[in-house]
Amino acid sequence: MDRKLKEQLRQDWENHLKSITDNIVLAAREEKIINISYKDKKGSVSNRNVEPYEVKNETLYGYCLSKNSIRQFKIENIVQAKITEDKFIPRYPIVIKG
């Protein structure tokens, strides 16, 4: 793979991660549930509705509505993150800065 292509792929990946993180921050600021498509260790993708509370060490910590508990999601494994119109009442302090 040539250097130019490698650089383009790296830039595309960084833009993807920034877009995911920006959506998480905006959802948290507006207290809106975020719908994520998440790839697990086995490569299976699932959709989750999450109340975002913190992003730390490139990980989203949020309340997963389908699991009814706090979960952590590595941002690099989030395929897509969409802000829903559904607001939530925070169960915990939201510590996301942005």
Secondary structure, 3 states (H helix, E strand, C coil): CCHHHHHHHHHHHHHHHHHHHHHHHHHHHCCEEEEEEEECCCCCEEEEEEEEEEEECCEEEEEECCCCEEEEEEHHHEEEEEEEEEECCCCCCCCCCC
